[in-house]
Amino acid sequence: GQLPTDYNLQQNYPNPFNPSTSIAFRLPEATDVTLTVYNVLGQLVRTIHSGYLSAGEHTMEWDGRHDNGTVAQSGIYFYRLQTSTWSETKKMTLLK
């Protein structure tokens, strides 16, 4: 297939979710990428991915856990996709 021509961060699915959700995005070029989850206070909850990815479409899953393995509480969270030249943040809801 053809490579994407722009960056795009899609809405997570399902949303609201329990216990896990998928986050899809596309990259027009191979680059270092960081995909992170934050709580409403702006505190880092989880680093889902940090490293090099090829151009194309990617899907990653958040299992509703913190980096230390504890289960996250119900509430609003923000996920952020960041490269050296682009970033986007979207909101998601964890319901238990």
Biopython code that builds the backbone (N, CA, C, O; Angstrom):
import numpy as np
from Bio.PDB.StructureBuilder import StructureBuilder

atoms = [
    (1, "GLY", "N", (0.815, -1.196, 0.000)),
    (1, "GLY", "CA", (0.000, 0.000, 0.000)),
    (1, "GLY", "C", (0.852, 1.250, 0.000)),
    (1, "GLY", "O", (2.076, 1.194, 0.119)),
    (2, "GLN", "N", (0.198, 2.350, -0.132)),
    (2, "GLN", "CA", (0.887, 3.632, -0.138)),
    (2, "GLN", "C", (1.202, 4.076, 1.280)),
    (2, "GLN", "O", (0.480, 3.753, 2.224)),
    (3, "LEU", "N", (2.295, 4.822, 1.416)),
    (3, "LEU", "CA", (2.644, 5.388, 2.711)),
    (3, "LEU", "C", (1.797, 6.624, 2.981)),
    (3, "LEU", "O", (1.432, 7.338, 2.047)),
    (4, "PRO", "N", (1.478, 6.889, 4.255)),
    (4, "PRO", "CA", (0.723, 8.106, 4.581)),
    (4, "PRO", "C", (1.496, 9.348, 4.171)),
    (4, "PRO", "O", (2.725, 9.334, 4.105)),
    (5, "THR", "N", (0.767, 10.417, 3.898)),
    (5, "THR", "CA", (1.412, 11.681, 3.512)),
    (5, "THR", "C", (1.465, 12.664, 4.672)),
    (5, "THR", "O", (2.076, 13.727, 4.551)),
    (6, "ASP", "N", (0.831, 12.326, 5.804)),
    (6, "ASP", "CA", (0.841, 13.226, 6.954)),
    (6, "ASP", "C", (0.778, 12.423, 8.244)),
    (6, "ASP", "O", (0.478, 11.229, 8.238)),
    (7, "TYR", "N", (1.067, 13.102, 9.351)),
    (7, "TYR", "CA", (0.926, 12.501, 10.671)),
    (7, "TYR", "C", (-0.548, 12.496, 11.051)),
    (7, "TYR", "O", (-1.294, 13.407, 10.693)),
    (8, "ASN", "N", (-0.962, 11.460, 11.782)),
    (8, "ASN", "CA", (-2.337, 11.418, 12.251)),
    (8, "ASN", "C", (-2.417, 10.541, 13.487)),
    (8, "ASN", "O", (-1.936, 9.408, 13.494)),
    (9, "LEU", "N", (-3.032, 11.082, 14.534)),
    (9, "LEU", "CA", (-3.314, 10.329, 15.749)),
    (9, "LEU", "C", (-4.819, 10.149, 15.824)),
    (9, "LEU", "O", (-5.563, 11.128, 15.877)),
    (10, "GLN", "N", (-5.267, 8.911, 15.828)),
    (10, "GLN", "CA", (-6.701, 8.635, 15.824)),
    (10, "GLN", "C", (-7.241, 8.524, 17.246)),
    (10, "GLN", "O", (-6.491, 8.324, 18.201)),
    (11, "GLN", "N", (-8.565, 8.661, 17.361)),
    (11, "GLN", "CA", (-9.209, 8.479, 18.655)),
    (11, "GLN", "C", (-9.068, 7.022, 19.073)),
    (11, "GLN", "O", (-9.242, 6.114, 18.261)),
    (12, "ASN", "N", (-8.754, 6.809, 20.340)),
    (12, "ASN", "CA", (-8.623, 5.433, 20.833)),
    (12, "ASN", "C", (-9.942, 4.681, 20.679)),
    (12, "ASN", "O", (-11.013, 5.283, 20.608)),
    (13, "TYR", "N", (-9.842, 3.350, 20.629)),
    (13, "TYR", "CA", (-11.042, 2.525, 20.484)),
    (13, "TYR", "C", (-10.889, 1.271, 21.326)),
    (13, "TYR", "O", (-9.839, 0.633, 21.246)),
    (14, "PRO", "N", (-11.854, 0.884, 22.117)),
    (14, "PRO", "CA", (-13.073, 1.652, 22.380)),
    (14, "PRO", "C", (-12.811, 2.821, 23.321)),
    (14, "PRO", "O", (-11.775, 2.879, 23.984)),
    (15, "ASN", "N", (-13.739, 3.728, 23.371)),
    (15, "ASN", "CA", (-13.673, 4.876, 24.279)),
    (15, "ASN", "C", (-15.092, 5.262, 24.673)),
    (15, "ASN", "O", (-15.855, 5.694, 23.808)),
    (16, "PRO", "N", (-15.481, 5.127, 25.936)),
    (16, "PRO", "CA", (-14.698, 4.691, 27.095)),
    (16, "PRO", "C", (-14.281, 3.218, 26.972)),
    (16, "PRO", "O", (-14.826, 2.465, 26.165)),
    (17, "PHE", "N", (-13.297, 2.835, 27.797)),
    (17, "PHE", "CA", (-12.758, 1.479, 27.721)),
    (17, "PHE", "C", (-12.570, 0.877, 29.102)),
    (17, "PHE", "O", (-12.497, 1.583, 30.108)),
    (18, "ASN", "N", (-12.495, -0.451, 29.123)),
    (18, "ASN", "CA", (-12.152, -1.221, 30.304)),
    (18, "ASN", "C", (-11.985, -2.664, 29.847)),
    (18, "ASN", "O", (-12.955, -3.214, 29.324)),
    (19, "PRO", "N", (-10.877, -3.302, 29.993)),
    (19, "PRO", "CA", (-9.688, -2.843, 30.699)),
    (19, "PRO", "C", (-8.607, -2.273, 29.782)),
    (19, "PRO", "O", (-7.637, -1.694, 30.272)),
    (20, "SER", "N", (-8.752, -2.425, 28.445)),
    (20, "SER", "CA", (-7.691, -1.952, 27.554)),
    (20, "SER", "C", (-8.291, -1.230, 26.353)),
    (20, "SER", "O", (-9.481, -1.346, 26.061)),
    (21, "THR", "N", (-7.424, -0.475, 25.661)),
    (21, "THR", "CA", (-7.853, 0.287, 24.498)),
    (21, "THR", "C", (-6.741, 0.310, 23.465)),
    (21, "THR", "O", (-5.565, 0.181, 23.803)),
    (22, "SER", "N", (-7.118, 0.477, 22.200)),
    (22, "SER", "CA", (-6.149, 0.544, 21.103)),
    (22, "SER", "C", (-5.987, 1.980, 20.637)),
    (22, "SER", "O", (-6.956, 2.734, 20.553)),
    (23, "ILE", "N", (-4.754, 2.345, 20.337)),
    (23, "ILE", "CA", (-4.424, 3.682, 19.857)),
    (23, "ILE", "C", (-3.733, 3.527, 18.504)),
    (23, "ILE", "O", (-2.652, 2.947, 18.407)),
    (24, "ALA", "N", (-4.376, 4.054, 17.463)),
    (24, "ALA", "CA", (-3.844, 3.937, 16.104)),
    (24, "ALA", "C", (-3.307, 5.288, 15.645)),
    (24, "ALA", "O", (-3.840, 6.337, 16.007)),
    (25, "PHE", "N", (-2.247, 5.249, 14.846)),
    (25, "PHE", "CA", (-1.662, 6.477, 14.313)),
    (25, "PHE", "C", (-0.907, 6.148, 13.046)),
    (25, "PHE", "O", (-0.593, 4.991, 12.769)),
    (26, "ARG", "N", (-0.622, 7.190, 12.280)),
    (26, "ARG", "CA", (0.159, 6.982, 11.064)),
    (26, "ARG", "C", (1.314, 7.972, 11.017)),
    (26, "ARG", "O", (1.233, 9.096, 11.512)),
    (27, "LEU", "N", (2.385, 7.505, 10.402)),
    (27, "LEU", "CA", (3.616, 8.283, 10.265)),
    (27, "LEU", "C", (3.993, 8.363, 8.792)),
    (27, "LEU", "O", (4.054, 7.334, 8.120)),
    (28, "PRO", "N", (4.249, 9.569, 8.274)),
    (28, "PRO", "CA", (4.630, 9.688, 6.866)),
    (28, "PRO", "C", (6.095, 9.341, 6.602)),
    (28, "PRO", "O", (6.509, 9.200, 5.452)),
    (29, "GLU", "N", (6.875, 9.206, 7.679)),
    (29, "GLU", "CA", (8.301, 8.878, 7.538)),
    (29, "GLU", "C", (8.743, 8.086, 8.760)),
    (29, "GLU", "O", (8.118, 8.169, 9.817)),
    (30, "ALA", "N", (9.802, 7.331, 8.621)),
    (30, "ALA", "CA", (10.373, 6.619, 9.749)),
    (30, "ALA", "C", (10.992, 7.639, 10.698)),
    (30, "ALA", "O", (11.685, 8.560, 10.265)),
    (31, "THR", "N", (10.739, 7.472, 11.991)),
    (31, "THR", "CA", (11.201, 8.462, 12.962)),
    (31, "THR", "C", (11.151, 7.894, 14.371)),
    (31, "THR", "O", (10.537, 6.855, 14.611)),
    (32, "ASP", "N", (11.801, 8.583, 15.301)),
    (32, "ASP", "CA", (11.663, 8.251, 16.716)),
    (32, "ASP", "C", (10.316, 8.762, 17.198)),
    (32, "ASP", "O", (9.928, 9.890, 16.894)),
    (33, "VAL", "N", (9.609, 7.941, 17.942)),
    (33, "VAL", "CA", (8.244, 8.239, 18.385)),
    (33, "VAL", "C", (8.135, 7.949, 19.879)),
    (33, "VAL", "O", (8.696, 6.976, 20.383)),
    (34, "THR", "N", (7.401, 8.815, 20.573)),
    (34, "THR", "CA", (7.051, 8.547, 21.967)),
    (34, "THR", "C", (5.533, 8.613, 22.086)),
    (34, "THR", "O", (4.916, 9.608, 21.707)),
    (35, "LEU", "N", (4.939, 7.547, 22.614)),
    (35, "LEU", "CA", (3.506, 7.493, 22.873)),
    (35, "LEU", "C", (3.329, 7.335, 24.375)),
    (35, "LEU", "O", (3.726, 6.320, 24.948)),
    (36, "THR", "N", (2.727, 8.351, 25.020)),
    (36, "THR", "CA", (2.617, 8.389, 26.469)),
    (36, "THR", "C", (1.180, 8.639, 26.900)),
    (36, "THR", "O", (0.365, 9.149, 26.132)),
    (37, "VAL", "N", (0.881, 8.268, 28.153)),
    (37, "VAL", "CA", (-0.429, 8.489, 28.758)),
    (37, "VAL", "C", (-0.228, 9.335, 30.011)),
    (37, "VAL", "O", (0.672, 9.079, 30.811)),
    (38, "TYR", "N", (-1.083, 10.349, 30.167)),
    (38, "TYR", "CA", (-1.027, 11.252, 31.319)),
    (38, "TYR", "C", (-2.378, 11.290, 32.010)),
    (38, "TYR", "O", (-3.412, 11.075, 31.378)),
    (39, "ASN", "N", (-2.371, 11.566, 33.324)),
    (39, "ASN", "CA", (-3.632, 11.769, 34.035)),
    (39, "ASN", "C", (-4.048, 13.235, 33.918)),
    (39, "ASN", "O", (-3.348, 14.028, 33.289)),
    (40, "VAL", "N", (-5.179, 13.596, 34.515)),
    (40, "VAL", "CA", (-5.692, 14.966, 34.376)),
    (40, "VAL", "C", (-4.810, 15.995, 35.076)),
    (40, "VAL", "O", (-4.944, 17.191, 34.817)),
    (41, "LEU", "N", (-3.909, 15.554, 35.962)),
    (41, "LEU", "CA", (-2.973, 16.470, 36.618)),
    (41, "LEU", "C", (-1.709, 16.670, 35.793)),
    (41, "LEU", "O", (-0.817, 17.422, 36.187)),
    (42, "GLY", "N", (-1.633, 15.995, 34.647)),
    (42, "GLY", "CA", (-0.465, 16.120, 33.787)),
    (42, "GLY", "C", (0.684, 15.216, 34.192)),
    (42, "GLY", "O", (1.800, 15.370, 33.695)),
    (43, "GLN", "N", (0.425, 14.278, 35.088)),
    (43, "GLN", "CA", (1.463, 13.353, 35.538)),
    (43, "GLN", "C", (1.551, 12.167, 34.588)),
    (43, "GLN", "O", (0.532, 11.628, 34.155)),
    (44, "LEU", "N", (2.770, 11.770, 34.269)),
    (44, "LEU", "CA", (2.989, 10.625, 33.392)),
    (44, "LEU", "C", (2.466, 9.361, 34.060)),
    (44, "LEU", "O", (2.832, 9.049, 35.193)),
    (45, "VAL", "N", (1.610, 8.638, 33.352)),
    (45, "VAL", "CA", (1.061, 7.378, 33.845)),
    (45, "VAL", "C", (1.792, 6.203, 33.203)),
    (45, "VAL", "O", (2.190, 5.259, 33.886)),
    (46, "ARG", "N", (1.965, 6.269, 31.888)),
    (46, "ARG", "CA", (2.558, 5.139, 31.171)),
    (46, "ARG", "C", (3.254, 5.608, 29.903)),
    (46, "ARG", "O", (2.729, 6.452, 29.177)),
    (47, "THR", "N", (4.416, 5.071, 29.642)),
    (47, "THR", "CA", (5.069, 5.219, 28.351)),
    (47, "THR", "C", (4.784, 3.940, 27.579)),
    (47, "THR", "O", (5.320, 2.877, 27.891)),
    (48, "ILE", "N", (3.932, 4.060, 26.567)),
    (48, "ILE", "CA", (3.539, 2.888, 25.785)),
    (48, "ILE", "C", (4.635, 2.506, 24.798)),
    (48, "ILE", "O", (4.917, 1.325, 24.592)),
    (49, "HIS", "N", (5.247, 3.515, 24.193)),
    (49, "HIS", "CA", (6.336, 3.255, 23.241)),
    (49, "HIS", "C", (7.295, 4.438, 23.234)),
    (49, "HIS", "O", (6.875, 5.594, 23.284)),
    (50, "SER", "N", (8.558, 4.142, 23.173)),
    (50, "SER", "CA", (9.579, 5.169, 22.996)),
    (50, "SER", "C", (10.692, 4.566, 22.152)),
    (50, "SER", "O", (11.458, 3.721, 22.615)),
    (51, "GLY", "N", (10.764, 5.017, 20.902)),
    (51, "GLY", "CA", (11.781, 4.464, 20.026)),
    (51, "GLY", "C", (11.428, 4.660, 18.564)),
    (51, "GLY", "O", (10.464, 5.344, 18.220)),
    (52, "TYR", "N", (12.214, 4.058, 17.735)),
    (52, "TYR", "CA", (12.123, 4.217, 16.287)),
    (52, "TYR", "C", (10.975, 3.381, 15.721)),
    (52, "TYR", "O", (10.789, 2.225, 16.102)),
    (53, "LEU", "N", (10.211, 3.980, 14.808)),
    (53, "LEU", "CA", (9.164, 3.262, 14.085)),
    (53, "LEU", "C", (9.258, 3.584, 12.601)),
    (53, "LEU", "O", (9.672, 4.679, 12.219)),
    (54, "SER", "N", (8.879, 2.640, 11.782)),
    (54, "SER", "CA", (8.877, 2.838, 10.335)),
    (54, "SER", "C", (7.685, 3.697, 9.918)),
    (54, "SER", "O", (6.730, 3.866, 10.675)),
    (55, "ALA", "N", (7.759, 4.229, 8.713)),
    (55, "ALA", "CA", (6.623, 4.965, 8.151)),
    (55, "ALA", "C", (5.470, 3.997, 7.952)),
    (55, "ALA", "O", (5.676, 2.813, 7.686)),
    (56, "GLY", "N", (4.250, 4.513, 8.083)),
    (56, "GLY", "CA", (3.075, 3.678, 7.870)),
    (56, "GLY", "C", (2.094, 3.797, 9.011)),
    (56, "GLY", "O", (2.163, 4.721, 9.821)),
    (57, "GLU", "N", (1.168, 2.838, 9.064)),
    (57, "GLU", "CA", (0.133, 2.825, 10.085)),
    (57, "GLU", "C", (0.531, 1.885, 11.214)),
    (57, "GLU", "O", (1.056, 0.796, 10.981)),
    (58, "HIS", "N", (0.272, 2.326, 12.445)),
    (58, "HIS", "CA", (0.640, 1.556, 13.629)),
    (58, "HIS", "C", (-0.531, 1.563, 14.607)),
    (58, "HIS", "O", (-1.295, 2.526, 14.663)),
    (59, "THR", "N", (-0.666, 0.492, 15.370)),
    (59, "THR", "CA", (-1.658, 0.414, 16.440)),
    (59, "THR", "C", (-0.980, -0.160, 17.672)),
    (59, "THR", "O", (-0.301, -1.185, 17.609)),
    (60, "MET", "N", (-1.178, 0.525, 18.801)),
    (60, "MET", "CA", (-0.619, 0.066, 20.065)),
    (60, "MET", "C", (-1.728, 0.019, 21.101)),
    (60, "MET", "O", (-2.736, 0.716, 20.984)),
    (61, "GLU", "N", (-1.531, -0.802, 22.105)),
    (61, "GLU", "CA", (-2.564, -0.993, 23.116)),
    (61, "GLU", "C", (-2.080, -0.490, 24.471)),
    (61, "GLU", "O", (-0.924, -0.678, 24.848)),
    (62, "TRP", "N", (-3.007, 0.164, 25.201)),
    (62, "TRP", "CA", (-2.758, 0.501, 26.600)),
    (62, "TRP", "C", (-3.632, -0.417, 27.432)),
    (62, "TRP", "O", (-4.843, -0.496, 27.225)),
    (63, "ASP", "N", (-3.015, -1.104, 28.367)),
    (63, "ASP", "CA", (-3.728, -2.074, 29.200)),
    (63, "ASP", "C", (-4.318, -1.467, 30.470)),
    (63, "ASP", "O", (-4.727, -2.204, 31.367)),
    (64, "GLY", "N", (-4.368, -0.140, 30.566)),
    (64, "GLY", "CA", (-4.959, 0.505, 31.726)),
    (64, "GLY", "C", (-4.096, 0.428, 32.970)),
    (64, "GLY", "O", (-4.599, 0.526, 34.090)),
    (65, "ARG", "N", (-2.787, 0.251, 32.773)),
    (65, "ARG", "CA", (-1.869, 0.148, 33.908)),
    (65, "ARG", "C", (-0.818, 1.256, 33.861)),
    (65, "ARG", "O", (-0.498, 1.803, 32.806)),
    (66, "HIS", "N", (-0.293, 1.563, 35.053)),
    (66, "HIS", "CA", (0.817, 2.497, 35.179)),
    (66, "HIS", "C", (2.106, 1.807, 34.744)),
    (66, "HIS", "O", (2.127, 0.590, 34.555)),
    (67, "ASP", "N", (3.177, 2.578, 34.585)),
    (67, "ASP", "CA", (4.478, 2.002, 34.250)),
    (67, "ASP", "C", (4.916, 0.966, 35.281)),
    (67, "ASP", "O", (5.605, 0.006, 34.935)),
    (68, "ASN", "N", (4.519, 1.151, 36.559)),
    (68, "ASN", "CA", (4.924, 0.213, 37.612)),
    (68, "ASN", "C", (4.029, -1.018, 37.703)),
    (68, "ASN", "O", (4.249, -1.881, 38.552)),
    (69, "GLY", "N", (3.012, -1.108, 36.826)),
    (69, "GLY", "CA", (2.156, -2.279, 36.777)),
    (69, "GLY", "C", (0.851, -2.167, 37.546)),
    (69, "GLY", "O", (-0.017, -3.028, 37.407)),
    (70, "THR", "N", (0.692, -1.122, 38.354)),
    (70, "THR", "CA", (-0.565, -0.973, 39.089)),
    (70, "THR", "C", (-1.677, -0.555, 38.141)),
    (70, "THR", "O", (-1.432, 0.113, 37.136)),
    (71, "VAL", "N", (-2.896, -0.951, 38.466)),
    (71, "VAL", "CA", (-4.059, -0.660, 37.630)),
    (71, "VAL", "C", (-4.462, 0.805, 37.821)),
    (71, "VAL", "O", (-4.550, 1.288, 38.949)),
    (72, "ALA", "N", (-4.701, 1.493, 36.730)),
    (72, "ALA", "CA", (-5.120, 2.903, 36.779)),
    (72, "ALA", "C", (-6.564, 2.996, 37.251)),
    (72, "ALA", "O", (-7.365, 2.092, 37.014)),
    (73, "GLN", "N", (-6.886, 4.088, 37.916)),
    (73, "GLN", "CA", (-8.236, 4.347, 38.401)),
    (73, "GLN", "C", (-9.137, 4.795, 37.251)),
    (73, "GLN", "O", (-8.651, 5.245, 36.214)),
    (74, "SER", "N", (-10.444, 4.671, 37.439)),
    (74, "SER", "CA", (-11.400, 5.216, 36.480)),
    (74, "SER", "C", (-11.169, 6.714, 36.352)),
    (74, "SER", "O", (-10.835, 7.379, 37.332)),
    (75, "GLY", "N", (-11.345, 7.244, 35.150)),
    (75, "GLY", "CA", (-11.202, 8.676, 34.966)),
    (75, "GLY", "C", (-10.792, 9.048, 33.561)),
    (75, "GLY", "O", (-10.748, 8.216, 32.654)),
    (76, "ILE", "N", (-10.492, 10.329, 33.410)),
    (76, "ILE", "CA", (-10.056, 10.889, 32.129)),
    (76, "ILE", "C", (-8.532, 10.812, 32.051)),
    (76, "ILE", "O", (-7.831, 11.121, 33.014)),
    (77, "TYR", "N", (-8.041, 10.401, 30.904)),
    (77, "TYR", "CA", (-6.608, 10.341, 30.638)),
    (77, "TYR", "C", (-6.338, 10.982, 29.284)),
    (77, "TYR", "O", (-7.235, 11.094, 28.449)),
    (78, "PHE", "N", (-5.113, 11.395, 29.079)),
    (78, "PHE", "CA", (-4.689, 11.981, 27.814)),
    (78, "PHE", "C", (-3.555, 11.137, 27.253)),
    (78, "PHE", "O", (-2.646, 10.736, 27.979)),
    (79, "TYR", "N", (-3.620, 10.872, 25.957)),
    (79, "TYR", "CA", (-2.508, 10.183, 25.317)),
    (79, "TYR", "C", (-1.882, 11.117, 24.297)),
    (79, "TYR", "O", (-2.573, 11.857, 23.597)),
    (80, "ARG", "N", (-0.551, 11.065, 24.228)),
    (80, "ARG", "CA", (0.206, 12.001, 23.391)),
    (80, "ARG", "C", (1.183, 11.235, 22.517)),
    (80, "ARG", "O", (1.955, 10.405, 22.996)),
    (81, "LEU", "N", (1.130, 11.532, 21.227)),
    (81, "LEU", "CA", (2.085, 11.002, 20.263)),
    (81, "LEU", "C", (3.032, 12.133, 19.901)),
    (81, "LEU", "O", (2.592, 13.213, 19.508)),
    (82, "GLN", "N", (4.329, 11.892, 20.030)),
    (82, "GLN", "CA", (5.299, 12.958, 19.799)),
    (82, "GLN", "C", (6.478, 12.447, 18.976)),
    (82, "GLN", "O", (7.014, 11.365, 19.217)),
    (83, "THR", "N", (6.866, 13.272, 17.987)),
    (83, "THR", "CA", (8.102, 13.056, 17.236)),
    (83, "THR", "C", (8.946, 14.311, 17.412)),
    (83, "THR", "O", (8.565, 15.211, 18.161)),
    (84, "SER", "N", (10.066, 14.381, 16.743)),
    (84, "SER", "CA", (10.916, 15.576, 16.872)),
    (84, "SER", "C", (10.297, 16.806, 16.209)),
    (84, "SER", "O", (10.691, 17.933, 16.513)),
    (85, "THR", "N", (9.332, 16.606, 15.306)),
    (85, "THR", "CA", (8.755, 17.738, 14.570)),
    (85, "THR", "C", (7.244, 17.861, 14.700)),
    (85, "THR", "O", (6.659, 18.785, 14.134)),
    (86, "TRP", "N", (6.584, 16.944, 15.440)),
    (86, "TRP", "CA", (5.116, 16.930, 15.473)),
    (86, "TRP", "C", (4.641, 16.279, 16.761)),
    (86, "TRP", "O", (5.281, 15.363, 17.278)),
    (87, "SER", "N", (3.517, 16.757, 17.275)),
    (87, "SER", "CA", (2.885, 16.080, 18.410)),
    (87, "SER", "C", (1.390, 16.351, 18.392)),
    (87, "SER", "O", (0.934, 17.362, 17.858)),
    (88, "GLU", "N", (0.635, 15.434, 18.982)),
    (88, "GLU", "CA", (-0.804, 15.607, 19.122)),
    (88, "GLU", "C", (-1.242, 14.862, 20.376)),
    (88, "GLU", "O", (-0.682, 13.825, 20.733)),
    (89, "THR", "N", (-2.257, 15.416, 21.035)),
    (89, "THR", "CA", (-2.786, 14.838, 22.268)),
    (89, "THR", "C", (-4.283, 14.648, 22.131)),
    (89, "THR", "O", (-4.970, 15.501, 21.571)),
    (90, "LYS", "N", (-4.792, 13.537, 22.639)),
    (90, "LYS", "CA", (-6.233, 13.280, 22.630)),
    (90, "LYS", "C", (-6.649, 12.763, 24.007)),
    (90, "LYS", "O", (-5.823, 12.320, 24.805)),
    (91, "LYS", "N", (-7.954, 12.833, 24.258)),
    (91, "LYS", "CA", (-8.524, 12.460, 25.551)),
    (91, "LYS", "C", (-9.209, 11.103, 25.446)),
    (91, "LYS", "O", (-9.793, 10.765, 24.417)),
    (92, "MET", "N", (-9.127, 10.318, 26.548)),
    (92, "MET", "CA", (-9.821, 9.034, 26.620)),
    (92, "MET", "C", (-10.350, 8.829, 28.039)),
    (92, "MET", "O", (-9.903, 9.476, 28.986)),
    (93, "THR", "N", (-11.303, 7.922, 28.161)),
    (93, "THR", "CA", (-11.958, 7.682, 29.452)),
    (93, "THR", "C", (-11.852, 6.207, 29.826)),
    (93, "THR", "O", (-12.225, 5.327, 29.050)),
    (94, "LEU", "N", (-11.338, 5.955, 31.022)),
    (94, "LEU", "CA", (-11.280, 4.619, 31.582)),
    (94, "LEU", "C", (-12.427, 4.486, 32.568)),
    (94, "LEU", "O", (-12.500, 5.228, 33.548)),
    (95, "LEU", "N", (-13.334, 3.531, 32.306)),
    (95, "LEU", "CA", (-14.493, 3.275, 33.183)),
    (95, "LEU", "C", (-14.395, 1.880, 33.748)),
    (95, "LEU", "O", (-14.175, 0.920, 33.010)),
    (96, "LYS", "N", (-14.556, 1.760, 35.048)),
    (96, "LYS", "CA", (-14.517, 0.429, 35.679)),
    (96, "LYS", "C", (-15.886, 0.025, 36.131)),
    (96, "LYS", "O", (-16.058, -1.061, 36.685)),
]
sb = StructureBuilder()
sb.init_structure("model")
sb.init_model(0)
sb.init_chain("A")
sb.init_seg("    ")
for serial, (resi, resn, name, xyz) in enumerate(atoms, 1):
    if name == "N":
        sb.init_residue(resn, " ", resi, " ")
    sb.init_atom(name, np.array(xyz, "f"), 0.0, 1.0, " ", f" {name:<3s}", serial, name[0])
structure = sb.get_structure()
